[in-house]
Amino acid sequence: MSQVTQSAEGGQQRKLALVEISVVLLASPTDPSILNPDFLRHNEIIDKTLELKAPAISTPMFSRIEFDEEIVVSAEPNRFVFEQKVSHLEEGDIAVLDIVNRFLGVVVHPNYSAIGINPKAIRTSGRSEKFEIANALIEGGAWMAFKDVVPEVQLKAVYNFEKRRISLDVSGIRLEDENGSIHQGLLYQANIHRDLQGTNGTERIEEAQAVISACREDIADFHRLVDKFETLGVRS
């Protein structure tokens, strides 16, 4: 499990663990069937040493290719999605960002309209008993119980900046470690959305590549934002 730290209120908090990141490219028109292992390897979008983890799906409406190192590339008629999932993802291990950058350099025909960076992280509470986000968010409130049932509450916060929008969802999560012990925690899921403003396809691709190049700052902002919620679930 992650390292224990002290919260501002004296309770125990676990270190935030980044467990997944995905990049979504909104585009039209797209041809999902172009996504196949041979295409990705031949164009050096995917490292040729990566093996398939499951049989590839490639159709005109939907494609999905799973590789080793928990890397998944998929496509629908209006988007391309690149995902990387690991137990404890270190910043230097985020290979999916380079994959997106190379993809944009090869697949230049779609009309790219927006890009989304989607990090997901978990922080355990250091407690085995269940806690309710509702109790952590607001003290009191008639809505917090209905017929003696406390609701499962998911917090959503949206931050609108001039050139990006950050949406953050916070929900409770129940984890079981390798010893079978139960740990309660919080799941943080963010969408960092940017509309591409370029006046032509080349400008929009360059804009998207610039976002990818600076993506680690977005991830750092995600960590800073989540830290604002670090006391959730600590109070008894």
N, C-alpha and C positions, 0 to 999 in steps of 0.2 A: 504494500500500500504506500501511498505518498507520505512524505514527511509531515509531521505534526507541527503547526505553528500556533501562535497565540493571537486571538482576535483582540480588537480594541476593547471589547467588553470583558476580557478575561477568560472567554471560553476557548475550547479547542477547535481549530480549523485545520483541515488538511490542505496541503499544497494543491493548487489547481493543476489538473492534468489535461493537456490538450490531446484529444483522442481521435479527432477526425478533422479533415479540411476538404472542402470541395470548391470547385470553381465552375460556375455556370455561365455559358455564353449564349445569350438570346440572339437568334438570327433567323432570317427568312430570305429565300427559301433554303431549306436544308435537305440533304439526302442522307438519311441515316444509314443506308446500305453501303456508303463508302467506308464506314468504319468496319474494318476487319483486321485480323492480326497481320496479314501480309502487307496491307496498305500502311499500317502504322510502323511496321518494322522497316519496310523498303524505303520509306521517307524519313527514317531515323527519328520519328516522333517518339517512339518507345525504344528503350534499350533492347537490343537484340538478344541479350542474355536473359531477359525476363521470360519466364515460362507461363503458359496459360494455366490458370487455376481451375477453370471450368470450361466446358464447350462454349465457343463463341456463338452469339445470336446476332445475325445480320439480316435485316429485312428492310423494305422500303419505308416502314412505319416506325420501327424500333430496332435499335442495335445495342448490345451490351457485351463488353469484353472484360473479363476478369483476369488480371495478371498476378504473379507473385508480388510480395511486399504490399499486399492489400491495396493494389492500385486498380481502379475500375474506370473504364471509359465507356460512356453510353451516349445515345442520341435519340431524339424524338424530332418530329417535323419542325419544331420551332426552337430547338435548343441542343447544345452539346454540353455534357456534364463530365467532369473529371474529379474523381474522388480518391482519397487516400485515408485508410483507417488503420490505426495501430494502437497498441495498448498505452504506450507512453511516447508520443511523438515529439522528438526534439526538433528544434527549428532547422538544424542542418539536414534533417532527414526528409524534408518536404519536397520530394522528387516531383510531385504532381505540378508544381509551379513551372518547372522547366519544360514539362510535357506540354502544358498549355501554350507556352511561348513558342515552342517549335511547331505546334499544331497551327497556330495563327500565321506562321510564316509559310506554311504549305497550303492550307485550305483557305484561299483568299477570295473565293467566289461568293460565299453567302454575304448577305447584308447584315452585318453585326450591329445590333442596336443597344445592347446593354451587357454589363458584366457584373456577376455577383460573387463575392468571396464569402464562404460560409464555414467559419470555424465552429467546432463543437468541443466543449470541455466539461469535465466532471470535478467536483470538489466534495469529498466526503466530510461528514460532520464530526467523526470520531465518536459517534453514539450508535448503540445497537438498537435502541428503541426508536419507534417511528416519530418523526416530528412533522408538523403540518406547516406548509408555507404560509397558509392563512394566518396562523398564530404568529409567525415570524414577521409578517408584513404589517399587520394592524392589530393593535390591542383592542379587543371588543368589536362590536358591530353585529347587528342582528342577523345579517346574512351568513355569518360564520357557522351557523348551525341550523339545520332544518329537520325537524322530527328526530332530534338527537343524533343527527349524522353531520359530521364535519366534512365540508367539501374538499375534494382535491383541487387545488387552485394552481393555475399556471399564470405567471406574471408575463406580460408583454410590454416592452418599452420601446418606443420609436424615437430616434434622434434624427432630425432633418437638418443636414448641413447644406452648404451652398452647392457642392458638387457630389455629395454622396448621402445616402440614407442608411443608418444603422438600425436594424430591428433586432432586439434581443428578447428571447423567450427563456424564462426560468421555470423549471418544474422539478418536483421531487423525484428521486430515483432510489431504488433499492439494489444494492450490490452484494454479491457473495464472493468472498475471496477464496484462495486455493485451499484454505483450511475449513471451508464451509461456514465461516463466521459471516453474519449479516451486518452490513454497514449502510446507514442511511446517508444520503447526500443530495446535492443539487446538480441538475444538468443545465448547462448554459449553451444555447444555440443561437448564433447570430447570422444575420444576412447583411452584408455590407454591399449595397447596391449602387451602381453608377450607370446613368444613361450615357451612351457614347455620343458626343456632340459634333464629331467631324462631319464635314460637308460631303465627303465621298468615302468610298470603301477603304482606300489606302489610309486616309487619316484616321478612320475609326479603328482599323487594325493597329496602327501605331499607338493610338490612345489606349487600346486594350492591353497592348504589350507593355506600355508604360505603367499601367495599373499593376500588372503582374510583377514587374521589376521592383515596384515599391510595396509589394504585398506584405512584406515582413513588418512594415510600419502599421498596416491595417491590423495584423495579428497582435502587435504590441498594443494598439489602441483597444482591441478586444480584451486583452488581459487587464489593461487599466480600467476599463469599464466594469468588468466583472468584479474587480477588487472593490468597487463602490458597493457591491452587494455582499461583501464578505461576512457580515454579521447575520445574514439570514440563516435561520436554523440553529443558532448558537444558544439562544435564550431558552430557558426551561419553560 
